[in-house]
Amino acid sequence: MNAMTPEFELPDSMALRPLRRPAISDGEFRAAMAGLASSVHVVTARRGDERVGRTATSVISLSNQPPTILVSIDIVSRLADIIARTGGFSIALLSNEQAAIADAFAGKLDAPDRFSLGHWGNWPSGQPQLHGAVTALDCEVIGAMETGTHVLYAGAIIEAETHTARAPLIWHQRQYGSVGSIG
């Protein structure tokens, strides 16, 4: 066994057990999560001529071997469907100058009009690529897990573009903000 292989059997999925006690209300959950400062992303996917996307803050770095990111998408959304059908998606970590794009993909613009904001191209895979972001990633789905209302997609990063001079857009207490350079 090498250093990359665990010494235990890995399950194919993670079964979520029923709660033993009542969960907090939706309002309490939203209030609690408002205190969590998160970078703002746009997750997009393409199938044929159809491009879809949503603003997301539930994005985390998962692993560096292979380089993988985890994103949570509403399971009944068109985006989740297209990701499942194509096996790929792209993510743009928005810069502090891209709040209008975040709002558009959060639903303030109708789905067909969202890609009218910003400068869009395509990755070699065909997935949408937002130019001007802090970081843009093209991902291939290597795993997925249903969590009730959402699906977690693990995406291996197959292309990346990063601009370290740009500051990320942050979502905290139900409003946008930014961070300066650290150091």
C-alpha positions in Angstrom: 0.0 0.0 0.0 1.4 3.4 -0.9 1.1 6.7 1.0 -1.8 7.8 -1.1 -4.0 4.7 -0.4 -5.9 4.6 2.8 -5.7 1.5 5.0 -9.5 1.3 5.4 -12.4 0.6 3.0 -13.9 3.7 1.5 -17.7 3.8 1.0 -19.1 4.7 -2.4 -21.4 7.3 -0.8 -22.2 8.9 2.5 -25.6 8.0 3.8 -27.2 10.8 5.9 -29.0 9.4 8.9 -32.2 10.9 10.3 -31.8 13.6 13.0 -32.2 12.6 16.7 -33.3 16.1 17.6 -35.2 18.8 15.7 -33.0 21.0 13.5 -33.0 24.8 13.7 -35.5 26.7 11.5 -34.7 27.9 8.0 -34.6 31.5 9.3 -32.2 30.6 12.1 -30.0 28.7 9.7 -29.9 31.7 7.3 -29.1 34.1 10.2 -26.3 31.8 11.4 -24.9 31.5 7.9 -25.0 35.2 7.3 -22.1 35.4 9.9 -20.0 33.1 7.8 -17.8 35.2 5.4 -17.5 33.5 2.1 -15.9 34.2 -1.3 -18.5 34.6 -4.0 -18.4 32.3 -7.0 -20.3 31.7 -10.2 -20.7 28.0 -11.1 -21.6 27.4 -14.8 -22.1 24.6 -17.1 -22.9 24.1 -20.8 -24.7 21.5 -22.8 -24.9 22.1 -26.5 -26.0 25.8 -27.0 -27.4 26.0 -23.5 -25.4 27.8 -20.8 -26.6 27.9 -17.2 -25.1 29.2 -14.0 -25.7 30.2 -10.4 -24.0 32.3 -7.7 -22.5 30.1 -5.0 -20.7 30.5 -1.7 -20.7 26.8 -0.9 -17.4 26.0 -2.6 -14.4 24.5 -0.9 -11.0 23.2 -1.8 -11.2 19.4 -1.3 -7.8 17.8 -2.3 -4.6 18.6 -4.0 -4.1 15.0 -5.4 -5.9 15.2 -7.7 -6.6 18.9 -7.5 -10.3 18.9 -6.6 -12.9 21.4 -5.5 -16.3 20.7 -4.0 -19.4 22.7 -4.8 -23.0 22.4 -3.5 -25.8 22.9 -6.1 -29.6 22.8 -5.6 -30.5 19.3 -6.7 -33.7 20.4 -8.6 -31.9 23.1 -10.6 -31.1 23.1 -14.3 -27.5 23.6 -13.3 -27.4 20.3 -11.3 -29.0 18.5 -14.2 -26.5 19.8 -16.8 -23.5 19.1 -14.6 -24.8 15.5 -14.1 -25.4 15.1 -17.9 -22.1 16.6 -19.1 -19.8 15.5 -16.2 -18.3 19.0 -16.1 -18.6 22.5 -14.8 -16.7 25.7 -14.4 -16.2 28.0 -11.4 -15.2 31.7 -11.3 -14.1 33.2 -8.0 -15.4 36.7 -8.6 -13.3 39.8 -8.1 -14.6 42.7 -5.9 -15.5 44.5 -9.2 -17.9 41.8 -10.2 -20.8 42.2 -7.8 -23.3 42.9 -10.7 -22.4 39.4 -12.1 -23.0 37.8 -8.7 -26.4 39.5 -8.5 -27.3 38.5 -12.0 -26.5 34.8 -11.4 -28.2 34.9 -8.0 -31.5 35.5 -9.9 -31.7 39.3 -10.3 -31.5 38.7 -14.1 -33.5 36.0 -16.0 -31.4 33.0 -16.9 -31.0 33.8 -20.6 -29.7 37.3 -19.8 -27.1 36.4 -17.1 -24.2 35.8 -19.6 -24.7 39.3 -21.0 -22.7 40.6 -18.0 -18.9 40.2 -18.0 -16.6 38.9 -20.7 -17.2 35.2 -21.4 -15.3 32.7 -23.4 -15.0 28.9 -23.3 -12.5 26.5 -21.8 -11.1 23.9 -24.2 -13.7 21.5 -22.7 -16.5 23.8 -23.9 -17.5 24.9 -20.4 -18.1 28.7 -19.9 -15.1 30.8 -18.8 -15.5 34.1 -17.1 -12.6 36.5 -17.8 -11.7 39.1 -15.2 -12.2 36.8 -12.2 -9.7 36.3 -9.4 -9.6 32.6 -10.4 -11.4 30.7 -13.0 -11.5 26.8 -13.0 -12.6 24.2 -15.5 -13.6 21.0 -13.7 -14.4 17.4 -14.5 -16.8 15.7 -12.1 -15.1 12.8 -10.3 -17.7 12.3 -7.6 -21.2 13.4 -6.4 -23.2 13.0 -3.3 -26.9 13.8 -2.7 -27.6 15.6 0.5 -31.4 16.0 0.4 -31.9 19.4 -1.2 -28.5 19.7 -2.8 -25.9 17.7 -4.6 -22.2 18.0 -3.8 -20.1 17.7 -6.9 -16.4 17.0 -6.6 -14.6 18.4 -9.6 -11.1 17.7 -10.6 -9.5 20.9 -11.9 -8.3 20.4 -15.4 -7.7 24.1 -16.3 -7.0 27.1 -14.1 -6.4 30.8 -14.6 -5.5 33.0 -11.6 -4.9 36.7 -11.3 -3.3 37.4 -7.9 -3.5 41.2 -8.2 -7.3 41.1 -8.1 -9.2 41.1 -4.7 -12.0 38.6 -4.2 -15.6 39.5 -3.7 -16.8 38.4 -0.2 -20.4 37.8 1.1 -20.9 38.5 4.8 -24.0 39.6 6.7 -26.1 39.6 3.5 -23.9 42.1 1.7 -20.8 42.2 -0.5 -17.4 43.3 0.8 -13.8 42.8 -0.1 -10.5 42.1 1.5 -7.3 43.9 1.0 -4.0 42.2 0.4 -2.8 40.1 3.3 0.8 40.3 4.4 
